Amino acid sequence: MTDSSAPVGTPRPPRRIVVAYDGSAPSDRAVRFALDWFERSQSEVWIVHAASPPRIVAEPRTEEEQGSEVSAIEQELRAVQSRADPSGARVHVRVREGAPPAVILATADEVKADLIVVGTRGLRGASRLLLGSVSSEVLVRSKHPVTVVP
């Protein structure tokens, strides 16, 4: 069954969007991109942050320092949520522990996402000049359409 208002072959707007957020400028742009879809359609948005300690750190951080970082990001996302959707019915925030690609993909599977939105990083090696390792892994492993926002 197709939407009779859309021409044949025209993809329908995504109804369930998962967007990755890590506090970086590229992830801010990805969230704005997803919320633009939200404002123009009847979509739902899940803003996902994967809380995982860095593998290599110059100075060890205590659990309290790591927890306060995650708490600050969650507060920031809750503020975005309340501005975009004061009822909280269509914009959701998820902060989960784990490797970012796994958390993003698991959330997309759970909510049956029509679209995953990630930002670029370009922080590692020649093979990752255009995409960051997280966006690259999500793009390769996803069963859902992925949009990478520069």
C-alpha positions in Angstrom: 0.0 0.0 0.0 1.4 3.4 -1.0 0.6 6.9 0.1 -1.7 8.3 -2.5 -0.6 11.9 -2.0 3.0 11.1 -3.0 4.1 10.4 -6.6 5.0 6.8 -7.3 8.6 6.1 -6.4 8.8 9.0 -4.0 10.2 7.8 -0.6 8.0 8.6 2.4 9.5 10.8 5.1 11.0 8.8 8.0 8.6 8.2 10.9 11.2 6.9 13.4 14.6 8.6 13.5 17.5 7.6 15.7 20.2 10.3 16.0 23.6 9.8 17.6 24.9 12.5 20.0 28.3 12.7 21.6 28.6 16.4 22.5 30.6 17.3 19.4 29.8 19.9 16.8 29.1 17.3 14.1 26.6 15.5 16.5 24.9 18.9 17.2 24.4 19.3 13.4 23.1 15.7 13.2 20.5 16.4 16.0 19.5 19.7 14.2 19.0 17.7 11.0 16.8 15.1 12.7 14.8 17.7 14.6 14.2 19.5 11.3 12.5 16.3 10.0 10.6 16.1 13.3 9.3 19.7 12.9 8.2 19.1 9.3 6.6 15.7 9.7 4.9 13.3 12.1 8.2 11.6 13.0 9.5 10.5 16.3 13.1 11.1 17.2 15.4 9.2 19.6 18.5 11.1 20.5 21.0 8.5 21.7 24.2 8.9 23.6 26.5 6.0 24.3 28.3 6.4 27.6 31.6 4.5 27.4 34.9 5.3 29.1 37.7 6.1 26.6 40.1 3.2 25.8 43.2 5.3 26.2 43.4 8.4 28.4 46.2 10.7 29.2 45.0 11.1 32.8 42.8 8.5 34.5 39.4 9.8 35.3 37.4 8.7 38.4 34.0 7.1 38.1 32.6 10.3 39.5 34.2 12.5 36.8 32.9 10.1 34.1 29.5 10.0 35.7 29.3 13.8 35.8 30.2 14.0 32.1 27.3 11.6 31.2 25.0 13.5 33.5 25.9 16.8 31.8 25.2 15.3 28.4 21.9 13.8 29.6 20.8 17.2 31.0 21.8 18.9 27.7 19.7 16.4 25.8 16.8 16.8 28.1 16.9 20.5 27.5 16.9 19.9 23.7 14.0 17.5 24.2 11.9 19.9 26.2 12.5 22.7 23.6 11.6 20.5 20.6 8.8 18.5 22.2 7.6 19.8 25.6 5.3 16.8 26.1 8.2 14.3 25.5 5.8 12.2 23.4 7.8 12.4 20.2 11.4 13.3 21.1 13.1 10.7 23.3 16.4 10.7 25.0 18.4 7.5 25.6 21.7 7.4 27.4 23.1 3.9 27.5 26.4 2.3 28.4 28.3 0.6 25.6 30.3 1.1 22.4 28.6 3.9 20.4 28.0 1.9 17.2 26.5 -1.0 19.1 24.2 1.4 21.2 23.1 3.3 18.1 22.3 0.1 16.1 20.6 -1.6 19.0 18.4 1.4 19.6 17.5 1.6 15.8 16.5 -2.1 15.9 14.5 -1.6 19.1 12.4 1.3 17.8 12.3 -0.1 14.2 14.0 3.1 12.9 13.3 4.3 9.4 16.5 6.4 9.5 19.7 6.7 11.5 21.4 10.1 11.5 25.1 10.5 12.6 27.6 13.2 12.3 31.1 13.0 10.8 34.3 13.3 12.7 37.3 12.6 10.4 39.7 12.2 13.3 41.5 9.0 12.6 43.7 7.8 9.8 43.6 8.1 6.0 40.7 5.7 5.7 38.6 7.7 8.0 39.3 11.2 6.6 35.7 11.8 5.7 33.8 9.7 8.2 34.6 9.1 11.8 35.0 5.6 13.1 31.5 5.5 14.7 29.7 6.9 11.6 31.7 4.6 9.4 30.9 1.5 11.5 27.2 2.4 11.7 27.0 2.9 8.0 28.6 -0.4 7.3 26.7 -2.5 9.8 23.3 -0.9 9.7 20.1 -2.7 8.5 18.5 0.7 8.4 19.1 3.7 6.1 21.8 6.0 7.4 22.3 9.7 6.8 25.7 11.1 7.6 25.6 14.8 8.3 28.8 16.8 7.6 
